[in-house]
Amino acid sequence: MKIIVTASLLAFSPLAFAAEPANREKPLTTAQVLESAQASDWRRPAPATTLYMDLAAGRIIIELAPRFAPQHIAAIKRLVTEKFYDGLPVARVQDNYVVQWGDVDQTRKIEPPTGRLPDESVSPFGKRDPFVKLPDTDGYAPETGWIEGFAAGVDRKPPGSTWLTHCYGVVGIGRDNPPDNGSGTELYVVIGQAPRHLDRNIVTVGRVLRGMELLSSLPRGTGALGFYEKPEQRTPIKSIRLASDIPESERTALEVLRTDTPLFTKFLEARRNRREDWFTTPAAHIDVCNIAIPVRDVPPPASSH
């Protein structure tokens, strides 16, 4: 049984985050920023890198991040195509930490070429990578921000590296002690406060776009590390499919706020300095994991009448 360890360049000017002069209009709130978003500020996740994980209670939608762990994601997609995960259980729910599912009992064989994979807990980072930098300091990475819409840590020190940060909803690969023995047959998702100490220690492959409530509300396991002690306590997985492998009429049409636009700069500032009437003291600081990227249903086409 495998377990995880015991959860275009956009520049920011410092002036953009300075105190607002008294004679300027009141800064926008998060809701006001989103109300001003145009269609071009949203993107649709690619069906070929979107997973539908169906439980009896509903559908969990996962967006994969091949930029960060291409070989692991290729292995996961192959397993999904072979219906490997169908019928396997959610076997571990550790409070304020992770939910884990897959072949925890190692009952299913993996045919070549899916086998031992390289450690992809970090990936190369270069000057031309489209990194949207968060201006605030971070305790776990020299820099944090977003790459292709995913929250990431960056270390520019040669040779340069980047990795997905362990924020709420991030999906990773279950493994034993050797960092290169995770095959993708067991996956986990963060359901608690961001366990950033796991960054660069374990391969992360994507994040949940919708359906976190179906995972985070599962009964907690009473065994060690939150594993269920009895088989009947487990939640079976009905199926996991790539969105591209099911009819378009059966897909869930979603859009995700882009992180490489001027509107996202405004959104970020609205989160760093909360301007809603309830707040009395803007923080002028935020952690990358406290920026929840908005997801919405695809709006209906505009009427021609």
C-alpha positions, 0 to 999 in steps of 0.5 A: 500500500502506498501512502503520501508523506505525513498536505505572456509574462505579466509584470506587476509594478510596485506602484499598483499595490501602493496605498490609494490616494484619498482623491482617487475612486474607491478600489474595486471589490472582488465581485466588482472586478468579476462583474467587469470580466469579458469573454476573453478573460475566461478560458475553457479547459481542454477536454483532453486534459480534463478528468471526470471522476464520477461517484454516486454523489456526483461528479468531480472535475479535475484539470490536469497540468501536463506542463509540470508532470508530463510522464505521470499525466500520460500514465494517468490518461492511459489508465483512465482509457483502460478504465483502471480506476473504475470500481476502485475505492476512496480509501483514505480521508484524513481530516484537514489533509487529504483524500486518497483513492485508487489501487491501495490494495494493489489488486490490479496489474499494470501492463507495460509501458506504465511502470516506474516513472521518473521523479517529476516533483519539480520541472525546468523553468526558463526565462520565457515561461509565462510566469505571472508572479505574485508580488508577496513573499512566500515561506516555501518558495523564492517566488510564487504565482501562476503558470498556465493557470496553475498556482506554482512555486519558482526558483530561478537559481540555475538551472531553474525549477518550478512546481505546483504548490500544495493548495486546497484542491491540488491532486498528486501521486501517492507513493512510498518513500522512494520519490520515483515509485509513484505510478499514478495508480493511487491519487490524492487531493488536498482537502485541508489547509495547504500542506506546503511542506509537501512541495517538491517532495511529491509529484502533483498533476493538477487540481479539482475545478469542481466537486471538492465538496463531494470529497471534503465532506466524506466521513473521516477514516479512523485508521492510521493516516485516515485510512478506512478500517473496514471495506464497507466504509470506502466510497467506490468510484463509478468511473473516471473518464477523460472529457474528450472520450465522452460525448460533448452532450454529456460533458460539463461546460466550464470556464476558468478565469485566465491568470494572464490578463490585466483583469486578473491583475485587478482581481489579485489586488482585490484579494490582497486588499479586501475592499468590501465594507466588512473589512477594516484593515486591508492586508496588502499581502496574500498567499498563493493558496489563498487565491481561489481561481474562479470557475463558472458554468459556460454562459448561454449564447447571447440572444440574437433578438 
